[in-house]
Amino acid sequence: MTHTDPTASARSSALQADITLVGGGMSGAVLALSLAALRRPDGEPLQIVLLEASVLEQGAHPGFDARAIALAAGTCEALARHGLWSGLAPHATPITDIHVSDRGHLGQTRMTAAEYGLSSLGQVIELGAAGQVLQEAIAQTINIRMLCPVQLTGVTPGEQAVELILATGEQITTSLLVAADGGHSFVRQALKIPVRRHDYGQHAVIATVQTAEHPAGRAFERFTQGGPLALLPMQHGRSSLVWSMPGDEADTVMGLDDEAFLARLQQAFGWRLGRFLRAGARHCYPLALTAADYPLGQRTVLVGNAAHLLHPIAGQGFNLGMRDLDALYHAVANAMAQGEDIGSYPVLSRYWQGRQGDQETTIWLTSALAQLFSNDHGPLVAGRNLALSLMARASCLKGPLARQTLGFVPPITKE
């Protein structure tokens, strides 16, 4: 009797890919579509595999939920360069004015699009709407093969390729592996890439709210004793609420009926948009910093929340991630133009050298702001209110903060 080795058969039939992305959320979808437009020196497109563990439901893209995110002006510009903004723009709401204040104190400042010669400071988009647009684009892109739902069970990097094993027993061989699989990244854990963590001791309560006064492009960042409270303008006169607070307070707030919740929100935010009329379903997430100081492995790079999961203050999470995606796209494009191996150490090392400074600065900024504006310690209260007041009187003092938060960091050198 002849016996066959099923693992040898699986190896011989392994799916071959130039780039495999793990995680089909915002970061993975945007990067897959961007890379799909590249061509090898022979004119052939890259072969891309996109793995996603979640189940597609009612046409929604996996990895997207009820939240809305603020896309900085620099992020929108990058999405436009990659040919993606035209599909997303109809679902977005421009931010023309940002008002920053400290509850119970006089310090406050504003940033307006006109100050920087922009039509908007950024755009707010619901992740569900963005997901449907990106999912449709992926389905129409012939050189992206999306496998969903699939469970990744093994990652074995090698000198020539990375071998991936799925729960079904299927195998994928890829020249470059990109992990966009979130804050609890399987790839990151499998490759034992270390991260540093900091628990902010806060949860974010998230909901869509309706106010008596139309937000009309106005966004608000309101600092309270428990943590920052942000309102972002949305379509149809709604606003997206991200309210950070201690965990025990979050439990209480989540247990309130709608009337009591709106009353508590009104007390914390004030009356700049009139009365809060209604709130949609509430969601609650614990807030912690997770950052990989060196987000590379052999033929592997971490992006998005797999590389850095930030506090939502100043809305920098996906905006920092978009700058990473843009830089990785150009690193791959430049490597192909030079005839280099896209997954090689020199290529990934150059990518990281170009991104390390911005990542470190943004992670430090969000952590510092979260801690500075989440307490009532006397000297800190005085210092932060003085800073807000000075920024309100001298626009030049807002420049460095605006430049970082709007996404106008050192530009990508185009090939």
Secondary structure, DSSP 8 states (H G I E B T S, - for coil): -----HHHHHHHT-EEEEEEEE--SHHHHHHHHHHHT-B-TTS-B--EEEE--S--BTTB-TT--S-EEEEEHHHHHHHHHTT-HHHHGGGEEEE-EEEEEETTSS-EEEEEGGGGT-S-SEEEEEHHHHHHHHHHHHHT-TTEEEE-S--EEEEEE-SS-EEEEETTS-EEEEEEEEE---TT-HHHHHTT---EEEEEEEEEEEEEEEESS--TTEEEEEE-SS-EEEEEE-GGGEEEEEEEEEHHHHHHHHTS-HHHHHHHHHHHH-STT--EEEE---EEEEEEEEE-SS-EETTEEE-GGGTEE--SGGG-HHHHHHHHHHHHHHHHHHHHHTT--TTSHHHHHHHHHHHHHHHHHHHHHHHHHHHHTS---HHHHHHHHHHHHHHHH-GGGGHHHHHHHHT-SS-----
